[in-house]
Amino acid sequence: MSLFSFSIPQNITFGRGSLDKIPEAVSRMKASKAFIVSGPHLSKAGLVEKVASKLKEAGIPSESFTETEGNPSTDTVEKAAEGFKASGADMIVAFGGGSPLDVAKAVAVVGTCGGNITDYEGVGMVPGPVVPMIAIPTTAGTGSEVTSFSVITDHSRNYKLTVGSKYLLPAEVILDPDLISTVPEKTAAYCGVDAMVHALESYISLASSPFSDMCALQALELIGNNIRAYVADRTDQHAAEGMLLGSLCAGIAFSHARLGDVHAMSHPVSAFFDVPHGLANAVILPTVVEFNAAEDNGKYYEIYKRVAQIAVSKDTFTPSMLVNELKALNKSLGIPNSLSKVGVDERMFEAMAVDAMKSGNIAVNPRKTTEKEIINLYRLAY
């Protein structure tokens, strides 16, 4: 068994109604003013004001930035960071899906260390601790609340840059299943498959460990059991709880084991064509799983049992069964089956492949992948 290590230095509160625990979380942070980073939909729904009210109960005044978009840009980070600095806040509340959480982490870096978020691109470039954060996800998918990464789009390069540092981990995490009960059906599907991809890729990653495998398998079990029911009815409390917990476990898994070709390829799809991240992952997933089958060491069988929720003998299982199951799952969730159907232009495959190869996830994909193979995988998914 290879040497491995893990750490989860966060306080995590899970359960229905746990949004009411904001005052308790704030009390552990010894802050005097909060800056809420969220999105326009949550603001219009009155939920940002609800968070501000909970902070007020704890004696913490707040200001907010609610202009975060899907696939958030460096311009958005700069604008939000200016608001944070002007507010005089000494803590950040990241409230929303993966985009607000990514922006909040980036604002914490820029607000503490100065400069632009591009100055910290890569892993280990953040020089020290940043302003403390509370993360409150409102989708079951990204797992950003428990990961040390922030992914931001740089439109000047049509590139999704990654900032990775242990200092990006929010000190406090609140997971309230009630908050994901009104998510639109398409968002629920895209985010749900994104969480499943996190679990699947981290499980087969060359950097996986017994700890990350444990988290990944639990995530696959929870997501496989609940994704269909949750997308069909977001008010299904049991399914919402399972998806939110599954997303959490998947986030912990890939924070320790990284991902693979699916994510390496999906980031350029989003950066070049503004395709939602989860949708890009879902469309590419079956193609990459089929490509990686040549290096399967028995893990595909474990994934299949959990995603398909079918008892099958290991002797009769073949990797193609998992590929077909993933295609069927996408179809049942209303997800398109090709990149051509989500607005991707095949003339950009070569440029996209160049960017995909810059991802650290390529290095831990179970099958060694060249730039030429990435181009071919784009073509197969097209």
C-alpha positions as CSV (number, residue, x, y, z in Angstrom):
1,M,0.0,0.0,0.0
2,S,1.4,3.4,-1.0
3,L,2.0,6.2,1.5
4,F,-0.9,8.6,1.8
5,S,-2.2,11.3,4.1
6,F,-5.4,13.2,4.6
7,S,-6.8,16.2,6.5
8,I,-10.2,17.7,6.9
9,P,-9.7,20.9,9.0
10,Q,-13.2,22.2,8.9
11,N,-16.4,22.3,11.0
12,I,-19.2,20.8,9.0
13,T,-22.9,21.1,10.1
14,F,-25.4,18.9,8.1
15,G,-29.1,18.6,8.3
16,R,-32.5,20.2,7.6
17,G,-32.8,23.7,9.1
18,S,-29.0,23.9,9.7
19,L,-29.1,27.4,8.2
20,D,-30.2,28.5,11.6
21,K,-26.8,27.4,12.9
22,I,-25.1,30.5,11.3
23,P,-24.8,32.3,14.6
24,E,-23.0,29.4,16.1
25,A,-20.6,29.2,13.2
26,V,-19.9,32.9,13.3
27,S,-19.2,32.8,17.1
28,R,-16.3,30.4,16.4
29,M,-14.8,32.8,13.8
30,K,-14.5,35.9,16.0
31,A,-15.4,38.2,13.1
32,S,-17.1,41.7,13.3
33,K,-18.5,42.1,9.8
34,A,-19.4,39.7,6.9
35,F,-19.3,40.0,3.2
36,I,-21.8,37.7,1.4
37,V,-20.9,36.4,-2.1
38,S,-23.9,34.9,-3.9
39,G,-25.9,35.1,-7.2
40,P,-28.8,37.0,-8.6
41,H,-31.4,34.2,-8.3
42,L,-30.8,33.7,-4.6
43,S,-31.0,37.4,-4.1
44,K,-34.3,37.7,-5.9
45,A,-35.6,34.7,-3.9
46,G,-34.9,36.6,-0.7
47,L,-32.4,33.9,0.5
48,V,-29.5,36.3,0.6
49,E,-31.5,38.6,2.9
50,K,-32.3,35.5,5.0
51,V,-28.6,34.8,5.5
52,A,-28.0,38.5,6.3
53,S,-30.8,38.2,8.9
54,K,-29.1,35.2,10.5
55,L,-25.8,37.0,10.7
56,K,-27.6,40.0,12.3
57,E,-28.9,37.6,15.0
58,A,-25.3,36.9,15.8
59,G,-24.5,40.6,16.0
60,I,-22.7,40.6,12.7
61,P,-23.6,43.3,10.1
62,S,-23.1,42.4,6.5
63,E,-22.9,43.6,2.9
64,S,-23.3,41.5,-0.2
65,F,-22.2,40.9,-3.8
66,T,-24.8,39.0,-5.8
67,E,-23.6,39.4,-9.4
68,T,-21.9,36.0,-9.7
69,E,-22.6,34.3,-13.0
70,G,-22.2,30.7,-14.2
71,N,-18.5,30.0,-15.1
72,P,-17.5,33.1,-13.2
73,S,-14.8,35.3,-14.7
74,T,-11.7,37.2,-13.5
75,D,-13.6,40.4,-14.0
76,T,-16.3,39.2,-11.6
77,V,-13.7,38.4,-9.0
78,E,-12.1,41.8,-9.4
79,K,-15.5,43.5,-9.0
80,A,-16.4,41.4,-5.9
81,A,-13.0,41.9,-4.4
82,E,-13.4,45.7,-4.7
83,G,-16.7,45.4,-2.9
84,F,-15.2,43.3,-0.2
85,K,-12.3,45.7,0.4
86,A,-14.7,48.7,0.5
87,S,-17.0,46.9,3.0
88,G,-14.4,46.6,5.7
89,A,-15.6,43.0,6.4
90,D,-13.3,40.5,8.1
91,M,-15.1,37.3,7.0
92,I,-16.8,36.0,3.9
93,V,-20.0,34.0,3.5
94,A,-20.0,31.9,0.3
95,F,-23.7,31.3,-0.4
96,G,-24.9,29.5,-3.6
97,G,-23.7,26.9,-6.1
98,G,-20.2,26.3,-7.2
99,S,-19.8,29.6,-8.9
100,P,-20.4,31.8,-5.9
101,L,-18.2,29.5,-3.8
102,D,-15.4,29.7,-6.3
103,V,-15.7,33.5,-6.5
104,A,-15.8,33.8,-2.7
105,K,-12.5,31.8,-2.4
106,A,-10.9,34.0,-5.0
107,V,-12.1,37.1,-3.3
108,A,-10.6,35.8,0.0
109,V,-7.2,35.4,-1.7
110,V,-7.2,38.8,-3.5
111,G,-8.8,40.6,-0.5
112,T,-6.1,39.3,1.8
113,C,-3.0,39.1,-0.4
114,G,-3.7,41.8,-3.0
115,G,-3.0,41.7,-6.8
116,N,-5.2,39.8,-9.2
117,I,-6.4,36.2,-9.0
118,T,-4.3,35.3,-12.0
119,D,-1.2,36.0,-9.8
120,Y,-2.1,32.9,-7.8
121,E,-2.8,30.5,-10.6
122,G,-1.6,27.0,-9.9
123,V,-1.2,24.9,-6.7
124,G,0.5,26.3,-3.6
125,M,0.8,29.9,-4.9
126,V,-1.2,31.5,-2.1
127,P,1.4,32.7,0.4
128,G,-0.5,32.4,3.6
129,P,-3.9,32.3,5.5
130,V,-6.8,34.3,3.9
131,V,-9.8,35.9,5.4
132,P,-12.0,33.2,7.1
133,M,-15.0,31.8,5.2
134,I,-18.3,30.1,5.8
135,A,-19.5,28.0,2.9
136,I,-23.3,27.4,2.4
137,P,-23.9,25.4,-0.8
138,T,-27.4,25.6,-2.4
139,T,-26.8,22.9,-5.0
140,A,-25.7,19.3,-4.7
141,G,-22.9,19.0,-7.1
142,T,-19.6,20.9,-6.9
143,G,-18.4,19.9,-3.4
144,S,-16.5,23.2,-3.5
145,E,-17.3,23.7,0.2
146,V,-14.8,21.0,1.1
147,T,-12.2,21.5,-1.6
148,S,-9.1,23.6,-1.7
149,F,-9.6,24.8,-5.3
150,S,-11.2,27.8,-7.0
151,V,-11.8,27.7,-10.7
152,I,-12.2,31.0,-12.6
153,T,-12.6,31.8,-16.3
154,D,-10.1,34.1,-17.9
155,H,-11.8,35.3,-21.0
156,S,-8.7,36.9,-22.3
157,R,-7.3,33.4,-22.8
158,N,-10.6,31.4,-23.1
159,Y,-9.1,29.5,-20.2
160,K,-10.3,28.2,-16.9
161,L,-7.6,28.8,-14.4
162,T,-7.3,26.9,-11.1
163,V,-6.0,28.3,-7.8
164,G,-5.3,25.5,-5.4
165,S,-4.2,26.0,-1.7
166,K,-5.1,24.6,1.7
167,Y,-5.8,28.2,2.7
168,L,-8.9,28.1,0.4
169,L,-10.8,25.6,2.6
170,P,-13.7,27.4,4.3
171,A,-13.4,27.1,8.1
172,E,-17.2,26.5,8.5
173,V,-19.6,24.6,6.3
174,I,-23.3,24.5,6.6
175,L,-25.2,21.9,4.5
176,D,-29.0,22.4,4.7
177,P,-31.0,20.1,2.4
178,D,-33.9,22.5,2.5
179,L,-31.8,25.0,0.4
180,I,-31.6,22.6,-2.6
181,S,-35.4,21.9,-2.7
182,T,-36.1,24.7,-5.2
183,V,-33.3,24.1,-7.7
184,P,-34.4,24.0,-11.3
185,E,-34.6,20.5,-12.8
186,K,-31.8,21.0,-15.3
187,T,-29.5,22.5,-12.7
188,A,-30.2,19.6,-10.4
189,A,-29.3,17.2,-13.2
190,Y,-26.1,18.9,-14.2
191,C,-24.9,19.4,-10.7
192,G,-25.9,15.8,-9.7
193,V,-23.9,14.3,-12.5
194,D,-21.0,16.6,-11.7
195,A,-20.9,15.2,-8.2
196,M,-21.0,11.7,-9.6
197,V,-18.1,12.4,-11.9
198,H,-16.1,13.8,-8.9
199,A,-16.6,10.5,-7.1
200,L,-16.0,8.3,-10.2
201,E,-12.8,10.1,-11.3
202,S,-11.3,10.3,-7.9
203,Y,-12.0,6.6,-7.3
204,I,-10.1,5.6,-10.5
205,S,-7.4,8.3,-10.1
206,L,-3.8,7.2,-10.0
207,A,-3.6,9.4,-6.8
208,S,-6.4,7.6,-5.0
209,S,-5.9,6.2,-1.5
210,P,-7.9,4.0,0.8
211,F,-9.3,7.1,2.4
212,S,-10.3,8.8,-0.9
213,D,-11.7,5.5,-2.1
214,M,-13.9,5.2,1.0
215,C,-15.3,8.7,0.4
216,A,-15.8,8.1,-3.3
217,L,-17.6,4.8,-2.9
218,Q,-19.9,6.3,-0.3
219,A,-20.6,9.2,-2.7
220,L,-21.4,6.9,-5.6
221,E,-23.8,4.9,-3.4
222,L,-25.6,8.0,-2.2
223,I,-25.8,9.6,-5.6
224,G,-26.7,6.4,-7.4
225,N,-29.5,5.8,-4.9
226,N,-30.9,9.3,-5.1
227,I,-30.1,11.3,-8.3
228,R,-33.1,10.0,-10.3
229,A,-35.6,10.7,-7.6
230,Y,-34.1,14.1,-6.7
231,V,-34.0,15.4,-10.3
232,A,-37.6,14.2,-10.7
233,D,-38.8,15.9,-7.5
234,R,-36.4,18.3,-5.7
235,T,-38.8,18.5,-2.8
236,D,-38.1,14.8,-2.0
237,Q,-36.5,15.3,1.4
238,H,-34.8,11.9,1.5
239,A,-33.3,12.3,-2.0
240,A,-32.2,15.8,-1.3
241,E,-30.4,14.8,1.8
242,G,-28.7,11.9,0.0
243,M,-27.5,14.1,-2.9
244,L,-26.1,16.8,-0.6
245,L,-24.2,14.3,1.5
246,G,-23.1,12.5,-1.6
247,S,-21.8,15.7,-3.1
248,L,-19.9,16.4,0.2
249,C,-18.3,12.9,0.2
250,A,-17.3,13.3,-3.5
251,G,-15.8,16.7,-2.8
252,I,-13.6,15.3,0.0
253,A,-12.6,12.4,-2.3
254,F,-11.4,14.5,-5.2
255,S,-9.8,17.1,-2.9
256,H,-7.4,14.3,-1.9
257,A,-7.2,12.3,-5.1
258,R,-7.7,14.8,-7.9
259,L,-9.8,14.0,-11.0
260,G,-9.1,12.9,-14.6
261,D,-9.6,13.4,-18.3
262,V,-13.3,14.3,-18.0
263,H,-12.6,17.4,-16.0
264,A,-9.5,18.3,-18.0
265,M,-11.6,18.2,-21.1
266,S,-14.7,19.9,-19.7
267,H,-13.0,23.1,-18.5
268,P,-12.1,24.2,-22.1
269,V,-15.7,23.3,-23.2
270,S,-17.0,25.8,-20.6
271,A,-14.3,28.4,-21.2
272,F,-14.7,28.5,-25.0
273,F,-18.5,28.1,-25.2
274,D,-19.9,29.0,-21.8
275,V,-21.4,25.5,-21.4
276,P,-22.4,24.8,-17.7
277,H,-19.6,22.9,-16.0
278,G,-21.8,20.0,-14.9
279,L,-23.4,19.6,-18.4
280,A,-20.0,19.6,-20.0
281,N,-18.8,16.8,-17.7
282,A,-22.0,14.8,-18.2
283,V,-21.7,14.8,-22.0
284,I,-18.0,13.9,-22.0
285,L,-18.2,11.2,-19.3
286,P,-19.3,8.1,-21.3
287,T,-16.6,8.7,-23.9
288,V,-13.8,9.0,-21.3
289,V,-15.0,6.1,-19.3
290,E,-14.9,3.9,-22.4
291,F,-11.4,5.2,-23.2
292,N,-10.2,4.4,-19.6
293,A,-11.7,0.9,-19.7
294,A,-8.4,-0.5,-21.0
295,E,-6.8,0.3,-17.6
296,D,-9.7,-0.9,-15.4
297,N,-8.5,-2.9,-12.4
298,G,-11.9,-4.0,-11.1
299,K,-13.1,-0.6,-10.0
300,Y,-15.6,-0.2,-12.9
301,Y,-17.6,-3.1,-11.4
302,E,-17.8,-1.3,-8.0
303,I,-18.9,1.9,-9.7
304,Y,-21.5,0.1,-11.8
305,K,-23.2,-1.6,-8.8
306,R,-23.7,1.8,-7.2
307,V,-24.7,3.9,-10.2
308,A,-27.0,1.3,-11.7
309,Q,-28.3,0.0,-8.4
310,I,-28.4,-3.5,-9.9
311,A,-27.0,-6.7,-8.4
312,V,-24.7,-8.3,-11.0
313,S,-22.1,-11.0,-10.8
314,K,-18.5,-9.8,-11.2
315,D,-18.0,-12.7,-13.7
316,T,-20.7,-11.4,-16.0
317,F,-19.8,-7.7,-15.7
318,T,-18.0,-5.9,-18.6
319,P,-16.8,-2.3,-18.7
320,S,-19.3,-1.6,-21.6
321,M,-22.1,-2.2,-19.1
322,L,-20.9,0.9,-17.1
323,V,-20.6,3.0,-20.3
324,N,-24.1,2.1,-21.4
325,E,-25.5,2.8,-17.9
326,L,-24.0,6.2,-17.9
327,K,-25.5,7.0,-21.3
328,A,-28.9,5.8,-20.1
329,L,-28.6,7.9,-16.9
330,N,-27.8,11.0,-19.0
331,K,-30.8,10.3,-21.2
332,S,-33.2,9.8,-18.3
333,L,-32.0,13.1,-16.8
334,G,-32.6,15.0,-20.1
335,I,-28.9,15.6,-20.8
336,P,-27.8,15.8,-24.5
337,N,-25.7,13.0,-25.8
338,S,-23.1,14.9,-27.7
339,L,-21.0,18.1,-27.7
340,S,-22.6,19.2,-31.0
341,K,-25.9,19.6,-29.2
342,V,-24.6,22.0,-26.5
343,G,-23.1,24.5,-28.9
344,V,-19.5,23.3,-29.2
345,D,-17.7,24.1,-32.5
346,E,-15.4,21.2,-33.7
347,R,-13.0,23.7,-35.3
348,M,-11.8,24.5,-31.8
349,F,-10.8,21.0,-30.8
350,E,-7.1,21.5,-31.2
351,A,-7.0,24.7,-29.2
352,M,-9.2,23.1,-26.5
353,A,-6.9,20.1,-26.4
354,V,-3.9,22.4,-25.7
355,D,-5.7,23.8,-22.7
356,A,-6.9,20.4,-21.5
357,M,-3.3,19.2,-21.4
358,K,-2.4,22.0,-19.0
359,S,-4.7,20.4,-16.4
360,G,-3.0,18.6,-13.6
361,N,-5.9,16.1,-13.8
362,I,-4.4,14.6,-17.0
363,A,-1.4,13.3,-14.9
364,V,-3.6,11.2,-12.6
365,N,-6.0,9.8,-15.2
366,P,-5.7,6.0,-15.1
367,R,-4.8,5.8,-18.8
368,K,-1.9,7.9,-20.1
369,T,-3.3,10.5,-22.5
370,T,-1.7,12.5,-25.3
371,E,-2.9,15.7,-26.9
372,K,-3.8,13.8,-30.0
373,E,-5.9,11.4,-28.0
374,I,-7.7,14.4,-26.3
375,I,-8.6,15.7,-29.8
376,N,-9.9,12.3,-30.7
377,L,-12.0,12.1,-27.5
378,Y,-13.5,15.4,-28.3
379,R,-14.4,14.1,-31.8
380,L,-15.9,10.9,-30.3
381,A,-18.0,13.0,-27.8
382,Y,-19.0,15.4,-30.6
